[in-house]
Amino acid sequence: MDDNIPFIFMEILLAVCIVSCNLLVCVTVYLHKELRSVTNYLIVSLAAADVGVGALAIPFSIILSMEYTLCFYTCIFITCFPLVTTQFSILLLLLIAINAQLKIRLPSSYSVYVTNRRLVVAVFLCFSLSCLIGFSPMMGWNQFQQYIGRNKSLSAYDRFMWGYPLPRTARDLSSAYFSHKVSINSSKIQRQHLGCCSLTAVFSPDYLVYFVFFGCTLLPLAIMLGIYADLFRVVRSHLRSAKKREMHMACTLFLLMAIFCLCWMPLNAINSLRLLCRSCTVHVPLIRLAVLLSHMNSFANPLVYAMRKKDFGAALRSVFLSSFLCWTSQKICCRKQKIHPQA
């Protein structure tokens, strides 16, 4: 438990930063009408997905690191939800790349093909597909039998917590409690679906590597890479100032994709190593570092907007400063009222 405290502290700190920064992005676009473009609407959708990472996925990750004894279906929901947010981010990045290609390739008819209604439908389809991919283990592609099979014995305390009858006498209770394991009827375990909750306990390695990593991560990223390679070729062949602005935008979006790859590849590499090399041992600190790095992606996205998009960065700073000054003035006013109460 003690070696888990630094990881939990870093996760909580990261979650607060992620939620704060990405909410700031959403509020900024809402307050500044000049920022309400199709690209920025997609960026707001990406920020909303990152808010989900900070508000739910990271707390679920902390629960998984504790390896509590949980019902199988509770555990699999906790483990599936981060996959939904991750897949939603990938599909949104792909949608942003397609939007950039249409904007550069078809500048005259771009407004005809891309409308607000089609944008909403596209984002909704991305979210629906993400839920289908992320929650597919709940439909049967899981390790249910292995999950309950590893826990055919529980401590007397766990039996008490989950409603199993304790021994009648105090002597029997003490001997059961301090013994290493207490055998429990397998039919009762099957009814309760109890087990030690962790990522590897409920997910099949084949699902994590072949389906999630190869099929749902590498394939969209390869498509994005092809789109940006085509965009850079088109923009370089036209040296007009308008094309230079589009080039800057394409570089910003490409940077978002590159940061995503950098943050998520270590964790996917560890999952691949577990599948392809069963005898290899991956140390727990390395896994936790990879998890922290994957969550850092949700914090890095707002920083990219602020640094690469000048108008967006200026609007972010103005909203942040106004909010900070408002909060500071309210705090000073409250202190004055406490010191000098009205008669």
N, C-alpha and C positions, 0 to 999 in steps of 0.2 A: 504493500500500500504506500509506503514512504517514497519508494522510487517512482511512483505514479504522480506524486504531488506536483513536481515541476511541469510535467506534461499537462496536467489539468489546469494549472495556473496560466500557462502559455495559451492554451486553448480558450480559456475564458477571456483573457486579454485580447486575443485575436478576434473572438466573436464580437466583443464590444466595438472594436475598431471597424470590423467589416460592416456591421449593422449601421453604425453612425455614418461612415463614409458613403455607403450606397444609398442610404436614405437621403443624404445631402444631395446626391446626384438626382434622385427623383424629384425632390423639392425644387431644385434649381431649374430643371426643365419646366416644371409646373409654373414657377413664378416668372420666368423669362420667356416671353412669347417668341422672341427672335430665335430661340433654340429649338423650336418645335418643328423639326424636320423629320423625314422618314428615318434617316440614319440615327438621329438622336432618340427617336421613339424606340428603335431597336436596342440602343444602348440602355435606355431606361428599363426595358424588359430584361436585359442582361443584369442590370443592377438589382432588379426585383428577385431574380434567381439567386444572386449573391446574398441578398438579405435573408432568403430562405436558408442558405448555407450557415450564416452566422446565428440565426435565431433558432434553427432546429437541427440542421445536420451536425454542427459542432457539439451541441449538447448530447445528441445521440452517439456521437463518436466518443465522448467522455464516458457514457454509460457502457459502451462496448469495451472500453479499456479496463473497466472495473470487473468485467466478466462475472456479472451477477447470475444467479440461478433464476431464469425467467421461463415463462410459457413460450413454447416454440413460435407461436404466431405473433406474440408481442415482440419477440427477438427479431423475427424476420422482417417485420414492419420497420423496426428501428434501423436495421441494416440496409433495407431497400431504399429508404427515403433519400439518403445521400446520393445514391445512384441516379435518382430522378433529377435532382438539382444539377448534377454533373452532366447528365445527358442533355438536359434542357440548355445548359450553357454551350455545349458543343453544337447543338442544332441552331441556336441563335447566332453563334459565330459563323456557321455556314450560311445562314440567311443573310447576315450582314455582308458576307463576301459576295453572294449572288446579287444583292442590292447594289453594291459598289460596281460590279461588272455591268449591270444594266445601265447604271448612271453614266458610265464612261463609254460603253459600247453603243448605247442608243440614247444619246442626249436629247434628241428632238422628240422622240416618242416615249421618253421615260415616264412622264406624268400620265400617259395613257395606260401603260402597263402596271404601274405602281400607284395604287390608290389606298386611302385609309382603310376602306373596308377589306380589301385584299390583304393588307398588312395585318389587320386583326385576325383574319382567318388563318394566315400563315403562322402567326405566333401561337394561336390556339392549337393548330395541328402539331406544331413542334412540342407544345406542352403535352398534348394527348399521346403522341408517340413516345415522349420521354417517360410518361407514366406507364405505358405498355411495356417498355423495355426495362425500366427500373423495378416494376412490381411483378415481372414475369416469374421470379422465384416463388411468389406466393401462389402461383397457379400450378405448381408442381415441380418446377426445376429447382430442387433444393436437396438438402441432406437430412430429411426428417428422421429417417431410421437411425442414421449415425448420431444425430443430435440426442435422441432419447437413449440410444444404446450406450453412449459413453457415461450415462448417469443412472445406472441401475442401483446405485446406492447413494443415500444422502445422510447427512448428520441428523441427529434427533432434533436439533434446533430447526433445521429446514422442514422436517416433518411437522413440527408444531406450527411453523409459519404458514405452511401450505395445507393445513387441515388434516394431517395424518394423526392417528391416535398414538399417544405417548405410552410408555410402559406404566403399569399401575403403581408400583412401589417406588419409593425414592431411591432405593438401592439399584433397582433396574434402570431408573432414569439416569443416575450418575454413570453407571457402567456403559449405557448406550451412548451418552453424550460424549464421554471421553474416549470411547473406542474409535478406531480409525475410520471405519465405515459401518453402516447399519444396513443390512439387506432389506429391501422393500419389495413387496409384490409387484411383478412387472406389469400386471394389468392396471394397477393404480397409477404407475408412472405413465403408462400409455394414455390413460384418461386425462391426466394433468398436463402431459406434454412438457415436462420440466427438463431443463438442461442448462449447461453453462453457456451463456450467451456471448458469442464473439463472431467476427466476420467470417472466419474460416470454418466455424462450427455449422453454419447454415447454408453457406454458398458452396457450390461445387467449383473446384478449380477450373474445370472445363468451361463453366459459365463465365467466370471472371476473366479468363484469358481469351478463349476463342470467340465468345459472343460479345462480351463487353469491350475488351481491349482491341482485338483484331477487327471485329465487325462493326462495332458502334463507336469506336474512337479513332482508330487508325484510318479507316475508310473515309469518314467525313473530313479528317485532317488532310488526307491525300487529295481529296477533291478541292479543298480550300487552297492547298499549295498550288495546284494546277490553275485555279482561277487567278490567284495573285501573280503567278508567273506570266499568265496571259495579259493581265492588266499592266504590269510593268513594261512588257514588250510594246503594248499599244501606246502607252503614255510616252515612252521614250521616242517613239517614231513621230510624235506630234509635240513640238516644243512651244506651243502657245501657252500664255499665262494661265488660261482656264484649265488646261491639261496639267499644268504644274500644281495647281491647287488640288486637283483630283489625285495627283501622284502623292502629295502629302497625306491626303486622306487614306489612300490605299496603304501607305507605309504605316500609318497609325493602326489601321485594322490588322495589318500583317503582324505588327508588334504584339497586339492582343493575342493572336493565335500562337505566336512564338512563346510568349509567357505562359500560356496554357500548357503547351507541350513541355516546357521546362519544369513546371510545377507538378504535373501529373505523371510524367514518364517514370520517375523513381518508384512510385507506388505500384504502377503497372508492371514495371520490371521485376519487382519483388514477387508479385503474384505469378508472373511467368516463370520465375526461378523456382518457386514452390511446386509448380506443375511439372516442369521439365527436369528438375533435379530433386527427386523426393528425399534423397539422403542429405541434401545441403541444409545447413542450419542458418537461419536468418535471425540475428539478435534483435531482441525487443526494442532497445534504444534506436536502432536503425529504422525499424518499422514506424516508430512514433515520430521520428524525424521526417520520414516520407509523408506521413499523414499531415503533419504540421505544414510541410511544404505545399501539399495539395490544397490546403485551406488558404494558404497565402495568396493563391491565385485570385480569390475573391476580394482580397484587400488591395492587390496590385492594379486591378482594372480601373478604379477611380483615379489612381495616381497617373495612369497613362493618359486618361482624358484630360487631366489638369495640365500635364506637361506638354502634350502633343497638340492639343486643340486650344489655341490662345483664347478664343471667345468663350469656350466652355470653362477654361481655367479661371478666367477673370470673373465669370458669373458665379462659379463655385466659391471663390474667395470672398466675393461680395456678400453672398448669402451666409457664409460661415461667420464673417466678421459682424454682420448685422445681428445674427442670432446670438453670438457671443456677447456683443455689447448690450443687447436687450436683457440677456440673462444676468450680466454683471450689474446693470442698473437696477434690476429688480432685487437682486441680492443686497445691494447697498441701501435701497429704500427700506427693505425689511429690517436691516440692522438699525437704521435710524429710528424706525418706529418702536423697536425694542428698547433703545436707549432713551428716547424721548416720547413716551406714550402720550396720546392725546388726553387732555383733561376731560 
